[in-house]
Amino acid sequence: MTATPFLDVLEDLIAGVVEPSAADVDANGTFPRAAVTALGEAGLLGLLSSTEVGGHGGTLDDAAQVVRRLAASCASTAMVVCMHYCATSAIEQFGPIEIRRAIASGHHLSTLAFSETGSRSQFWAPMGTAVIDNDDVVLNAHKSWVTSAGEADSYVWTSRPASGTPGATLWLVPADAQGVKVAAPFDGLGLRGNASSPVLGTDVRLPASSGLGDDGAGLDIALGVVLPVFQILNASCSLGLTDAAIAKVIGHVTSARFEHLDQTLADQPVTRQHVAHMKNQADAAATLVADAIVALTTGRSDAPLRMLQSKAVAGETALEVLDRAMRVGGGAAFRKDIGIERHFRDARASAVMAPTIDALQEFIGRALCGMPLFG
Ligand SMILES: Cc1cc2nc3c(=O)[nH]c(=O)nc-3n(C[C@H](O)[C@H](O)[C@H](O)COP(=O)(O)OP(=O)(O)OC[C@H]3O[C@@H](n4cnc5c(N)ncnc54)[C@H](O)[C@@H]3O)c2cc1C
């Protein structure tokens, strides 16, 4: 896939569908269904699907560009797409051909159902169970957060291994399977259109062949296949939010006037210092994320470190840049006049999405000190 066509398609779609509904998605907590449908029809939900099943065979860098650009307009839509691409990475390698084709054709939205009420942000320790019953498996779990809950067509779902060994197993759970229930509507501070609700699985009976990979191989797949995609795309969402903040701050400070002085806000040196600081921080984070993508796609030896750093650095940067944007934007930002406040709220999510920034800092510190990540 060449860069220009899919980004051109995306720009048209953002201008025509995503941007016009972004404020409403936020204000009313509405799932961005029109945007998701349009992304599917434009082939962008199949961006990471292989050409063999009718997808675009796009790269991690392609996906990062899509998520970053979407996040600058509507971060709820960007996170829905981020989670869909994460799920696609597992389904592409281990899922059934008909679901892979449906994703490639833009008719199937998926997501991750990893986090659980019992193990909270430590998704690598699922407490949900899988019991083999002849040719079936029976799943029980209390998933605490699932983006696109009740909106996606399937969930990439973790459980303890059916064999009783330590670790995890991944399953592809159809959203309409009997026993799958969205527990409550989502009402969050940010990413309000995300439908990130708890999902209960009660005696969900599926063919035992619904496993993604072998029983007990789920942790290796979650950490080795899904996590790099999640880290880069979640970081890209944070970068998109800084793009939006910087553009809106510059638009405001260069136009808001002190009439009694015949000056703009940008004529104030302190304001310019803040703008420079925001841009320096955002570009430093973007450079690190770009390097992480190169490291991952070329198999560089520092790829695991860069992968861990990407979400921590971009997420922390988005918090700081958006905080500064609120300050530089003054009362106009506080009162929603210039549209920065939505991005400020949306940027809060990355820090608590697992692996949380705190967990990532712990992993990075352990890696640097030559210690195992989990101790
Ligand atoms: C908008 C949104 C969308 C989401 N979408 C999905 C999804 O699609 N799929 C999915 O599986 N999950 C999803 N999640 C869940 C997310 O990945 C986390 O699991 C969830 O946010 C953790 O919340 P918690 O209250 O359970 O965190 P807790 O585990 O209670 O953590 C609370 C705080 O304590 C810190 N903490 C935890 N352990 C330690 C420790 N040992 N030392 C120091 N600090 C620690 C954490 O870093 C965090 O800051 C989503 C979350 C959000 C906010």
The ligand as an SDF file (V2000), in Angstrom:
LIG
                    3D

 53 58  0  0  0  0  0  0  0  0999 V2000
  -10.8550    4.4840   27.9930 C   0  0  0  0  0  0  0  0  0  0  0  0
  -10.3880    3.1180   28.3730 C   0  0  0  0  0  0  0  0  0  0  0  0
  -10.5230    2.0780   27.4690 C   0  0  0  0  0  0  0  0  0  0  0  0
  -10.1070    0.7920   27.8280 C   0  0  0  0  0  0  0  0  0  0  0  0
  -10.2540   -0.2170   26.9290 N   0  0  0  0  0  0  0  0  0  0  0  0
   -9.8660   -1.4760   27.2380 C   0  0  0  0  0  0  0  0  0  0  0  0
  -10.0250   -2.5510   26.3150 C   0  0  0  0  0  0  0  0  0  0  0  0
  -10.4860   -2.3740   25.1900 O   0  0  0  0  0  0  0  0  0  0  0  0
   -9.6480   -3.7880   26.6940 N   0  0  0  0  0  0  0  0  0  0  0  0
   -9.1040   -4.0290   27.9210 C   0  0  0  0  0  0  0  0  0  0  0  0
   -8.7710   -5.1810   28.1950 O   0  0  0  0  0  0  0  0  0  0  0  0
   -8.9510   -3.0410   28.8350 N   0  0  0  0  0  0  0  0  0  0  0  0
   -9.3130   -1.7670   28.5070 C   0  0  0  0  0  0  0  0  0  0  0  0
   -9.1630   -0.7490   29.4240 N   0  0  0  0  0  0  0  0  0  0  0  0
   -8.7060   -1.0820   30.7790 C   0  0  0  0  0  0  0  0  0  0  0  0
   -7.2850   -0.6480   31.0400 C   0  0  0  0  0  0  0  0  0  0  0  0
   -6.4050   -1.3270   30.1810 O   0  0  0  0  0  0  0  0  0  0  0  0
   -6.9170   -0.9050   32.5060 C   0  0  0  0  0  0  0  0  0  0  0  0
   -7.0460   -2.2480   32.8180 O   0  0  0  0  0  0  0  0  0  0  0  0
   -7.7820   -0.1120   33.4420 C   0  0  0  0  0  0  0  0  0  0  0  0
   -7.8190    1.2280   33.0500 O   0  0  0  0  0  0  0  0  0  0  0  0
   -7.1770   -0.2210   34.8260 C   0  0  0  0  0  0  0  0  0  0  0  0
   -8.0620    0.4070   35.7360 O   0  0  0  0  0  0  0  0  0  0  0  0
   -8.1150   -0.1120   37.2540 P   0  0  0  0  0  0  0  0  0  0  0  0
   -8.9710    0.8290   38.0000 O   0  0  0  0  0  0  0  0  0  0  0  0
   -8.4900   -1.5430   37.2500 O   0  0  0  0  0  0  0  0  0  0  0  0
   -6.5620    0.0680   37.6320 O   0  0  0  0  0  0  0  0  0  0  0  0
   -5.8000   -0.4600   38.9040 P   0  0  0  0  0  0  0  0  0  0  0  0
   -5.1250   -1.7410   38.5910 O   0  0  0  0  0  0  0  0  0  0  0  0
   -6.6670   -0.3860   40.0970 O   0  0  0  0  0  0  0  0  0  0  0  0
   -4.6440    0.6360   39.0060 O   0  0  0  0  0  0  0  0  0  0  0  0
   -4.8700    1.9220   39.6140 C   0  0  0  0  0  0  0  0  0  0  0  0
   -3.5440    2.6530   39.6210 C   0  0  0  0  0  0  0  0  0  0  0  0
   -2.6280    1.9060   40.4020 O   0  0  0  0  0  0  0  0  0  0  0  0
   -1.4340    1.7290   39.6680 C   0  0  0  0  0  0  0  0  0  0  0  0
   -0.8440    0.4460   40.0350 N   0  0  0  0  0  0  0  0  0  0  0  0
   -1.3350   -0.7880   39.8310 C   0  0  0  0  0  0  0  0  0  0  0  0
   -0.4860   -1.7150   40.2720 N   0  0  0  0  0  0  0  0  0  0  0  0
    0.5570   -1.0390   40.7670 C   0  0  0  0  0  0  0  0  0  0  0  0
    1.7730   -1.4290   41.3870 C   0  0  0  0  0  0  0  0  0  0  0  0
    2.0920   -2.7280   41.5830 N   0  0  0  0  0  0  0  0  0  0  0  0
    2.6210   -0.4610   41.8000 N   0  0  0  0  0  0  0  0  0  0  0  0
    2.3100    0.8510   41.6190 C   0  0  0  0  0  0  0  0  0  0  0  0
    1.1810    1.2770   41.0370 N   0  0  0  0  0  0  0  0  0  0  0  0
    0.3280    0.3410   40.6230 C   0  0  0  0  0  0  0  0  0  0  0  0
   -1.8190    1.7550   38.2210 C   0  0  0  0  0  0  0  0  0  0  0  0
   -0.7110    2.1510   37.4250 O   0  0  0  0  0  0  0  0  0  0  0  0
   -2.9230    2.7880   38.2220 C   0  0  0  0  0  0  0  0  0  0  0  0
   -2.3640    4.0710   38.0610 O   0  0  0  0  0  0  0  0  0  0  0  0
   -9.5420    0.5540   29.0900 C   0  0  0  0  0  0  0  0  0  0  0  0
   -9.3960    1.6120   29.9900 C   0  0  0  0  0  0  0  0  0  0  0  0
   -9.8030    2.8840   29.6470 C   0  0  0  0  0  0  0  0  0  0  0  0
   -9.6150    4.0110   30.6280 C   0  0  0  0  0  0  0  0  0  0  0  0
  1  2  1  0
  2  3  1  0
  2 52  2  0
  3  4  2  0
  4  5  1  0
  4 50  1  0
  5  6  2  0
  6  7  1  0
  6 13  1  0
  7  8  2  0
  7  9  1  0
  9 10  1  0
 10 11  2  0
 10 12  1  0
 12 13  2  0
 13 14  1  0
 14 15  1  0
 14 50  1  0
 15 16  1  0
 16 17  1  0
 16 18  1  0
 18 19  1  0
 18 20  1  0
 20 21  1  0
 20 22  1  0
 22 23  1  0
 23 24  1  0
 24 25  2  0
 24 26  1  0
 24 27  1  0
 27 28  1  0
 28 29  2  0
 28 30  1  0
 28 31  1  0
 31 32  1  0
 32 33  1  0
 33 34  1  0
 33 48  1  0
 34 35  1  0
 35 36  1  0
 35 46  1  0
 36 37  1  0
 36 45  1  0
 37 38  2  0
 38 39  1  0
 39 40  1  0
 39 45  2  0
 40 41  1  0
 40 42  2  0
 42 43  1  0
 43 44  2  0
 44 45  1  0
 46 47  1  0
 46 48  1  0
 48 49  1  0
 50 51  2  0
 51 52  1  0
 52 53  1  0
M  END
$$$$
